[in-house]
């Protein structure tokens, strides 16, 4: 009878003469031989047993995720699992990818520490660690004095180009996936699971809101059946996915240590120790939210906070007969094009209508000028537009066409001084409650994507969170609607200052 993918975990056992290998009971007995840095044998916690049970019972080629706050023993679990897979899977090749070279060293040292403190040599097999390569081999009787190599763990930094050419077995392991620059390595290794009926294991804390990792995490939650939903814990499972998540329960208070404890399952983490950690003057809200509560948070360098943007929303709209200005930021091949209608009713009421955002084709070609023109004509049917503020650089033809419609076009070059002015005026008006918006999702995304970039001569500007134009990251780097909004608001502010001073 042919071996199927789902036979693979049991195949491990048959080939190693360990008929109960790759079961929780077998793992737990073997893990007690591992000595922690406290000098005590490793005794599994209930949450580790729960995850490992699902991992061992899952079919081959499955993807197993454990989302867990910092300090709950993630690295210990990874090191122990990797050593176990190396010992009991025939011809094992277990790649372990950490987020950086420093994290890779930590992962490797944890595994090597287990080897140094523990007596693991048995039945003629022994482990050998190579610091320079961050590799651990399993050796046994063979043709040379040093024996033959029966499998290896290879610890990589995900920022190195090390993914191609590796066929993992029985596991591929990714540590702190939220810190990886992209999910490219995950996707590469996932694509190779079927070659030897392997599994991919991901252990991580929360990522930055809107990032690629968090988008994938959300998709798993939404598209996989929920098997258990408890305060602080969610279990989702399908034929290919095992997903254990310990995170602040929906509606939970991040300042309630009893609630936070529920998503930190390690017994040594207590309500008292959490309170002391939260009370540290060096503990930021962003770090507490992401790494202790496991809630995706925005970067501390975010230019606009979610709360202040939320508070600026209004149900009011621009009247059909109001003098409307439009901010325009033109993108061609890589960036979006954004139109943002704007109405200055008075100094204390300045309103942005929903933005029109045009995505580039994405195939290497540029957005056709006619697409931009049609979008603008649609705006003209909705608002009484008199003025368009834009950076004419590389968009002279669009500026000339708009001018031919009888509208005033104001050139707002995106050089250092205007960018700094745009930022300062926009943020001041937002803080004062004078700047309002319709709640439009497109403008919101672009506004919350932006980070603060300090300028060499003083001042600051809105900037993209990353310069990478990787297609997978485009949704978290676009800020073009915010740039358009800041430009038109800044020019309108200048006109208002002149008008007010003339009285």
Secondary structure, 3 states (H helix, E strand, C coil): CCCCHHHHHHHHHHHHCCCCCCCHHHHHHHHCCCECCCCCECCCCHHHHHHHHHHHHCCCCCEEEEECCCCCCHHHHHHHHHHHHHHHCCCEEEEEEECCHHHHHHHHHHHHHHHHHCCCCECCEEEEEECCCCEEEEEECCCCCCCEEEEEEEEEECCCCCCCCCCCECEEEEECHHHCCCCHHHHHHHCCHHHHCCEEEEEECCCECCCHHHHHHHHHHHHCEEEEEECCEEEEECCCEEEEEECCCCCCCCCCHHHHHCCCCCCCCCHHHHHHHHCCCCCCHHHHHHHHCCCCECCCCECCCHHHHHHCECCCCCCCCCEEEEEEECCCCCCCEEEEEEEEEECCEEEECCCEEECCCCCCCCCCHHHHHHHHHHHHHHCEEEEEEECCCCCHHHHHHHHHCCCEEEECCCCHHHHHHHHHHHHHHHHHCCEEECCCHHHHHHHHHCEEEECCCCCEEEECCCCCCCHHHHHHHCCHHHHHHHHHHHHHHHHHHHHHHCC
